[in-house]
Amino acid sequence: MPDGVPPAVGRSFSALIPGLIVLVPLWAVVHLLGIDLFDVINTVLTKPVLALSADGTSVFIVMLVIILIDSVLWLLGVHAVAILAPMAAIWLLNIANNGEAVTVGQVATQLNTREALQFFIWTGGSGATIALPFLLLRARSVSLRAIAKVGAVPALFNINEPLIFGVPVMMNATLVIPFILAPIVALTTTVLATNLGVVPIPHLVVPWTLPGPIGAFLATGGAWSAAVLSTLNIAL
């Protein structure tokens, strides 16, 4: 920087460079080329899902991709809800179809719903982090124990931003493994349990902030086996 310019000002101008590198190409794509990025994201996410059938193998693959997108984005510090927003329409359609089927005496078949993901797989929030704050209460680090005390109650209601950004889980080479594998394990047990008919598939819309076993119980119309599966996944 030129003589006489304070170092803090120089750092501020340097911080603008990566922002410009990101914003200028995006501005060109949207305003000069006329490409709607939200429509592109919506097409990429929803078209393959709609194209796949609802059999056990396909739904496992679809939900696995959703889980991987969610986990990887959070690990990079990106709020995954914004990117996965196009899936909301599919989740609502599937839960509506499940509710209609149960109403006429049939069995719900569409597992790819927000309720199934939230109460069987994403217990405690993305990455299935429900156990993390309670494990951190035994940490040697005073700061980690403090974060655990702050994050434990929100985690019960599937809010884990205090943990993701406070521990942090984001950009954490150690926690990246369980953050990806834990929901995959939960998905596997959920697909097996529902395919075998041991646990019914959710067919009712309930608040996503309910604790996992309670939400699973209510979303399946009062099936205790659903609460047990959610509890089992938490333990795993």
C-alpha positions in Angstrom: 0.0 0.0 0.0 1.2 3.6 -0.5 2.9 5.3 2.3 0.6 6.9 4.9 -2.3 4.4 4.4 -3.1 2.6 7.7 -2.6 -1.2 7.6 -6.3 -1.7 8.5 -7.4 0.2 5.5 -5.1 -1.8 3.3 -6.5 -5.1 4.6 -10.0 -3.8 4.0 -9.2 -3.2 0.3 -7.5 -6.5 0.0 -10.6 -8.2 1.4 -12.7 -6.7 -1.5 -10.7 -8.6 -4.1 -12.1 -12.2 -3.5 -15.6 -10.7 -3.2 -15.2 -9.0 -6.6 -13.8 -12.2 -8.1 -17.0 -14.0 -7.0 -19.6 -11.3 -7.7 -18.5 -10.0 -11.1 -18.8 -13.4 -12.9 -22.1 -14.1 -11.2 -23.4 -10.6 -12.2 -22.3 -11.3 -15.8 -24.1 -14.7 -15.9 -27.3 -13.3 -14.5 -27.5 -9.9 -16.1 -25.5 -10.2 -19.3 -26.3 -13.8 -20.3 -29.8 -13.8 -18.7 -29.4 -17.1 -16.9 -31.7 -17.6 -13.9 -29.5 -19.4 -11.4 -32.4 -20.3 -9.1 -34.2 -22.0 -12.0 -31.0 -23.9 -12.9 -30.6 -25.1 -9.3 -34.3 -26.0 -9.1 -34.0 -28.1 -12.4 -30.8 -29.8 -11.3 -32.3 -30.8 -7.9 -35.9 -31.7 -8.8 -35.8 -33.3 -12.3 -33.7 -36.3 -11.3 -35.8 -36.8 -8.2 -39.1 -36.8 -10.1 -37.7 -39.1 -12.7 -36.8 -41.8 -10.2 -39.5 -44.2 -9.0 -40.5 -44.7 -5.4 -39.0 -48.1 -4.9 -36.6 -48.8 -2.0 -33.4 -48.6 -4.1 -34.3 -45.4 -5.8 -35.5 -43.6 -2.7 -32.3 -44.6 -0.9 -30.2 -43.1 -3.7 -32.3 -39.9 -3.8 -32.2 -39.3 -0.1 -28.5 -40.2 0.0 -27.7 -37.5 -2.5 -29.8 -35.0 -0.5 -27.9 -35.9 2.7 -24.5 -35.5 1.0 -25.5 -32.1 -0.5 -26.7 -31.0 2.9 -23.7 -32.2 4.8 -21.1 -30.9 2.3 -22.6 -27.5 2.1 -22.7 -27.1 5.9 -19.1 -28.2 6.2 -18.2 -25.5 3.7 -20.1 -22.9 5.7 -23.0 -22.6 3.3 -26.6 -22.7 4.7 -27.9 -25.8 2.9 -31.6 -24.9 3.4 -31.3 -22.2 0.7 -29.9 -24.6 -1.8 -32.3 -27.5 -1.0 -35.3 -25.2 -1.0 -36.6 -26.6 -4.4 -37.0 -30.0 -2.6 -39.7 -28.5 -0.4 -42.3 -28.9 -3.2 -41.5 -32.5 -3.6 -41.5 -33.2 0.1 -45.0 -31.6 0.4 -46.3 -33.6 -2.6 -45.0 -36.8 -1.1 -46.4 -36.2 2.4 -49.7 -35.2 0.8 -49.8 -38.5 -1.2 -48.9 -40.5 1.9 -51.7 -38.8 3.8 -54.2 -39.5 1.1 -53.2 -43.1 0.9 -53.6 -43.6 4.7 -57.0 -41.8 4.6 -58.4 -44.4 2.2 -56.9 -47.3 4.1 -53.7 -47.9 2.2 -50.1 -47.7 3.3 -47.9 -44.6 2.9 -45.1 -45.4 0.4 -43.2 -42.1 -0.2 -40.3 -42.0 2.2 -38.6 -38.9 0.7 -40.4 -36.4 2.9 -39.2 -33.6 5.2 -40.7 -35.4 8.2 -38.8 -38.7 7.5 -35.5 -36.8 7.0 -36.0 -34.5 10.0 -37.2 -37.1 12.6 -35.4 -40.2 11.5 -32.2 -38.9 10.0 -31.4 -35.2 10.8 -32.2 -35.5 14.5 -30.7 -32.5 16.2 -30.2 -30.8 12.8 -28.2 -31.5 9.7 -25.5 -34.1 10.2 -27.5 -35.8 12.9 -25.7 -33.8 15.6 -28.1 -34.4 18.4 -25.4 -36.3 20.5 -22.6 -33.8 19.9 -23.4 -31.2 22.6 -23.9 -33.9 25.2 -20.6 -35.6 24.3 -18.9 -32.2 24.4 -20.1 -31.7 28.0 -17.3 -34.1 28.9 -14.6 -32.3 26.9 -11.4 -31.1 28.5 -11.7 -27.8 26.7 -13.6 -25.2 28.8 -14.7 -23.4 25.7 -16.1 -26.6 24.1 -18.1 -27.3 27.3 -19.4 -23.8 27.2 -20.6 -24.2 23.6 -22.1 -27.5 24.5 -24.2 -25.9 27.2 -25.4 -23.3 24.8 -26.1 -25.7 22.0 -27.7 -28.6 23.9 -31.2 -27.2 24.2 -31.5 -25.9 20.6 -30.2 -29.3 19.4 -33.2 -31.0 21.1 -35.4 -29.0 18.8 -33.3 -29.6 15.6 -31.4 -26.3 15.7 -27.7 -26.8 15.5 -26.2 -23.6 14.1 -24.6 -22.8 17.5 -22.7 -26.1 17.2 -21.8 -25.9 13.5 -20.4 -22.4 13.8 -19.4 -22.5 17.4 -17.4 -25.8 17.8 -17.0 -25.4 14.9 -18.2 -28.4 12.9 -17.7 -26.3 9.7 -14.2 -26.9 8.2 -13.4 -29.4 10.9 -11.3 -32.2 9.6 -12.1 -34.4 12.6 -15.9 -33.9 12.7 -16.4 -34.1 8.9 -16.4 -37.9 9.1 -19.3 -38.3 11.6 -21.1 -35.3 10.1 -21.4 -37.2 6.8 -21.6 -40.8 8.1 -24.1 -40.4 10.9 -27.0 -39.4 8.7 -26.1 -42.1 6.1 -26.2 -44.8 8.9 -29.6 -43.4 10.0 -30.9 -43.4 6.4 -29.8 -47.1 6.0 -31.7 -48.2 9.2 -34.7 -46.1 8.2 -35.0 -47.5 4.7 -34.6 -51.1 6.0 -37.2 -50.6 8.8 -39.8 -49.0 6.5 -39.2 -51.4 3.6 -39.7 -54.4 6.0 -42.9 -52.8 7.2 -41.6 -52.6 10.8 -42.0 -48.8 10.9 -44.7 -46.9 9.0 -43.7 -44.0 6.7 -44.7 -40.5 8.0 -48.0 -39.2 6.5 -48.7 -36.2 8.6 -47.1 -32.7 8.6 -45.9 -31.7 12.0 -43.5 -28.9 13.1 -39.9 -29.7 12.3 -38.8 -28.3 15.7 -40.2 -31.3 17.6 -37.6 -33.6 19.2 -36.9 -36.6 17.0 -38.9 -39.4 18.7 -41.9 -37.1 19.4 -41.9 -35.8 15.8 -41.6 -39.4 14.4 -44.4 -40.6 16.7 -46.8 -37.8 15.6 -45.9 -37.8 11.9 -46.8 -41.5 11.7 -50.1 -41.1 13.4 -49.0 -42.4 16.8 -46.7 -45.3 15.8 -44.5 -46.2 18.8 -42.2 -48.1 16.4 -41.4 -44.8 14.7 -40.3 -43.3 18.0 -38.2 -46.3 18.7 -36.5 -46.1 15.3 -35.7 -42.4 15.9 -34.3 -43.2 19.3 -32.2 -46.0 17.8 -30.8 -43.7 15.2 -29.9 -41.2 17.8 -28.1 -43.9 19.8 -26.2 -45.0 16.7 
